[in-house]
Amino acid sequence: MQASVATEPDLMPAVWFDGRSSRGLPVLCGLTAAPEGVSLCLHPLQAGLPLRRFSRAEIDWSADVPDGEGPLHLPLADAGTLRLADRQRWRRACAAAGLRPALWHRIERRWSTLLALGGLSLLVLWAVLHLSTPWMAGWLTRYVPLAWEQSLARQAMASADQRLLHASRLDPARQQQLRQAFQGLVEHLPASLQAYPGYRPALVLAFRRGMGPNAFALPGGQVVMTDELVALAQREHLDDDALMGVLAHEIGHVWYRHGTRLLVEQGVLNVGLGLALGDLSSLLSSGGSLLTGLSYQRRHEEEADCFALRVMRADDRPLAPMADLLERLEAAAHTGPDARSDTTGAASWGDFLRTHPATAQRVQRLRTAQVDGCH
């Protein structure tokens, strides 16, 4: 037995619990590298007991040794458990025999690799949220029926009329005048702005009051302008070019199907978070949907600004009145005691948590007739 022990490299003291007896058997163990693979040899220190050799396929241990103190227990499948006192020595024996820990265990011991993987994960997440999700939503939106959009718009309008809005008090002649100008914009929509082939819903302008100076668009062609917005333009001595600029912006929302795309984007995002995060998605989806939803909406607003610029040019209308109206709207929205004016146009945390881009930036782009992303 002595000759056999001497031929084994780096024999380590251990205790073998074979699973048939509660008493442990003192042994010397060693790893042997051979062409057929690494094997584990156990040399019982009790006289008369034979050497035991286990091939790699017969045992259930690995080179993964967790950090910590105390003995290391290695399962030997049907042969019980091996207890070693020296973890580091076992690690060195595995390395000498050509055994390496699993890739993840090697990575987790290197902070630089973990940080690199973390950065890569964030990059992939950013690409999913800001590139693949909008692309997927745009592709899926083309298959949403126009009839479904119009049904959704009718329900939303009925709910708004019941809870938020009131019938317009604007003079019918004035309403008709604005509708004619609105139809002029529609007739001059450039064919190059057709984002979805064959998608050309009937655009209808309606008037309401009760939510301050505003305008909004619903999927399927419904555009709404408030009496308060018309009154604000008149009070500030702005002509109808200002109102037409706002309406052109809202037409852009319809033409690019932004309302539908936002619903689809949120659906794609929630499905993606559910697949990636499992149960955690219920905790993170609200915050993630809020921030990414705001980001998507700002992107939609910029697209609508580009659309308005192109449509106003096609209808031979100036852009400056629209910029003036945006400034008046911003001033009307910040007339409280805590309001402050940022004349630098620099982005702030407040701008980040808006659905629209910063007004100062939008005004500057309109005055120079240069909107980012417009060609």
N, C-alpha and C positions, 0 to 999 in steps of 0.2 A: 504493500500500500504506500510505503514511503516513496518508492520510485514513481508511482503514479502521481502522488501529490507534487513531487518536485517538477514534473513536466507541465503543470498548469500555471499559467501566468497570473500573477497578482492575486493569490488566494486570500479571501477575506473571511473572517469569522462571522458566522450567522447561526440562527436557530431556525430549524425547519419543523413546522407543524404540518404533518402529513394529512390531517383531517380525520384520521382514524383513532388518534389518541390525543388526550388533552395535554400531554407532556411534550415539550419541545425537544428536538434532537439536535445537539450541537454539531455543526458541520463547518467545513471550509468550502467556500463556493468560488467559482471563477468562470470567466467567459472565454470561450475558445473560438477563434475565427478560422474557418475552413472553407474550401471551395464550395461545399454544399450549404454553407450558411453558418451563422453564429449559433453556438450551442451553450447551454448552461450546465456546468458539472457540479455536483454536490458530493463532497467527500465526508462521509460520516466519521466523526472522531471516536465513535464507539467501536471497539474491536469486533470483527466478524461481520460487519455490515458492508454490503457491496457499494461501489460507486454508482451514483445515479446521473444519467445524462439526459437532458431534455433538449430537443430541437426547437427551433424558433416557432414552428407551427404547433408545438405541443404545449406551449406555456402562454400565459396571459399577462406578461409584463412588458414594459417598454422602457425606453431610455428617458422618459419624462419623469424627472424627480422633482417634486414640489419643494420649494424653499420652506424652511422651518426647522424646528428642533425636535429631538426625539427620534426613535428608531423608524426605519423605512420598512413598510410591509409590501411585499411583492406577491401578488396572486399567481399561483402556478396551476391555474385551471383545476383539473381533477386531482392534482397532487398536493393540494393544501396551500400553505402560505409560507413565504420565506421572510424572516425578520433580520434586517441588517442594522447595525448601530451607526455605521459611518456612511452618510449620504454622499459626501463628496468623493469618497473612494469608489463607491459604486458608479458615480458619474464618470470618473476618470477611466474606470474599467470599460464602461460602455463606449467611450470615445476611442479607447485603444483597440477595441474589437470592431470598430467601424460602425457602431450604432449611433444614430443621432436622434435627438428629441424631435417630436413633431414640429412642423413649420411654425404653427401658432405659438408653441411654447418657446421656440427660439426667438420669435418676434417680440413676445411680451417681455422678454428680459432686456430688450434694447429700446431705450426711450426714443432715440432718434428715428428708429423704424416705426414705432408707434405713432410718433408725431407726423411722420410722412404719410402714413396710412390715414390718419385722421384728416390731414389736409386734403388728401385725395378723395376721401369720402365726402367732405364738404364741397369739393369741386363737382363731384358727380351729382350731389343733391342739388347744387345750384343749377347745373345743366338740366336736370329733370324738371325743376320748378320753372325755370325761365326760358328754356329752349324746347324741350320735348313736350311738356304739358301744353303750352300754347299751340304748338304745331299740331298735336293730336286733337286738341279741341277744335281748331280751325278745320281740320279734315273731317271730324265727326259732324260738325255743324252743317256741312253741306247736305247731309242726309236728313236733317230735321225738316219736316214738312212745313210749308208756309201756313197751312191751315191750323197747325198746332200753335204756331206763334200768334196768329190772330186770335185764336180762342183764349190763349193765355193773356193777351193784351186786353181783351174784353173783360175778363174776370178781374184783372188788376185795376182797370179803369172804373169798373162798377164798385169795387171795394174802396178806391180813392174817393169817388163821388159820395159814397155813403159816410166816410169817416173823416175825410181831410179837405176835400175840395167843395166848391160851391159853383152854382151856375154863373157864367160870365155876365157882367153888367156893362161890358164894352158896347159902344154904339154899334148896331148892326152894319151900318155903312162903313165904319172903321174896320170891323172884322172882315168885311168883304174886300176892302182895299188891301189888307194884309194877306188875305188868302190869294188874291190875284198876284201879288208880288211873290208869294211863296210858290205858286204854280210856275211863275217865270223861272225861278231857280230850278225847279224840277225839270222843266223842259230843256234846260241848258246843262244837265248833268253830263259830264264828259264820259264817253264810252270807255275810256281807259280806266275809269274808276270802278268798273264792274268787278267786284271782288269774288262773287259767286256766280258762275255762268248760269244764265237763265233766271236768276233771282232779281225780280223787278216788281216789288209789291207796290200797290197803290198807296201813295203818300197823302195823308189827310191831316189838315191842321185844325185843331180844336182850341177853344179858349175856356179858361177856368179862372177862378180867383180863390184866395184863402191860404196860400202858402208862400206869400211874399213874392218878390220879383224873381221869376224863375222860368225855365223851359226844360222839358224833358221829352224823351222818345221812348216808346214801347216797341217791343218786337213786332214785326209784321206791318209797319207803316204808320202807326199812330204817333203824331207829334202834338204836344200840348204847350201852349204859351199862356202865362198868367196875365190878368189885367194889370197887376202890379208892375210887371216888367214893361209893359207898354206905357204905363203912367210914368215910370222912372225915366224912360227914354225921352218922353215929352217934357218932363220937368227939367231935365238936363239939356234940353234943346238939341237932342240928337235925332237925326233923320232916320228914315226907315232902313237905310243901309246898315245901321247898327243892329236893328232887329233881324234883318235878313242874314247877317253874319252869324247870329246866334242860331237861327233856324237852319242855316247850312250846316252848322256843327251838329245839330240834332239829326238832320238827314244822314249825316255820316254815320251816326250810331246805328241807324236803321240799315243803311246800305252795307255796312260791315258786320251786321248782325251781332253787335256787341252784347246786347242783352242775353241773347241765346248762348253766345260763346262764353259769357261769364258763368252761366249755369252749367254748361258742359265742362268748363275749366275746373270749377269747384268739384264736380263729380269725378273727373279724372284725378284731381289732386287727392280727394278723399280715398278713392280706390287705391291709388299709389301708396298713400300713407298707411292704409290698412294692410297692404301686402308687405310693405317694408318694415313696419313697426309692430304689427300684430296688435296685442292688447294695449300697447302704449299709444296707439293711434287715437284712442278715445280721450287720452289726456292731452295729446299734443295737437290734435286736428283743429281745435278751436283757434288756438293761437296761430298755428301755421296757416290755416285758411284765412284768417284775418289779414295777416301781413302779406301773403301772396295774393289774396284777393285784391287788396289795395294796390299792389304792384300791377296786377293785370288791368285794373280799372284805369290807373294812370296811363298805361300803355294805350288803352282804348281812347282815352281823352286826347292823347297826342295824335293818334290816327284820325280822330274826328276833326282836330284842328287842321291837320294837313288837308283833309277832305274839304273843309270849309274854305281854305285858302284857294284851292283849285276851282271850286264851284263859283266863288265870288269873282275870280279872274275870268272864268268862262262867261259869266253874266255881266261882265264889265262893270263891276261894283268895287268901290274902294274898301280897303281893310281897316283904315284908321278909325272909322266910326265904331266898328266892333271892338277895337282895342279901348276906345274911350268908354264904351258901355261896360266892359269888363272891369275897368278901373272904378267906375261908379258902383258896380255891384260889390266889389271888394270893400269899398269905403262904407257902403250901407251895411255890410255884414260885420264891420268892426267899429261900430259907433258906441260900444259899451265903455264903461269907465276903465276897463283893463285892456282895452284895445291898444295895440302898438303898431306902428308902420315900419316895415323893413324896406327902406329905400335902396338897399344895396342889391336886392334881387338874389341874395345868397340863400341857398337851401338851408332849412333848419329842421329840427325834429318835428315841428308842427307841419312843415311841408311834407315830411315823410309819411305822416299819418293822415294824409289827405287822399281823396280819390282823384282829384284834379292836380295837374302840375302847378307850381307856384304861379300866381297871377302875374307877378312882375315879369317872370320869364315869358309867359304867354303873350303879354302885351308887347314886350320888346320884339318877339318874333313876328307878331302881326304887323307892327309898325315898319319893320324892315322887310316884310313879305318873305321871310325866311323861317320856315318851321323845320326843326330837326326831323330828318327822315323823309322830307318831301323832295320830290324831284321835278 
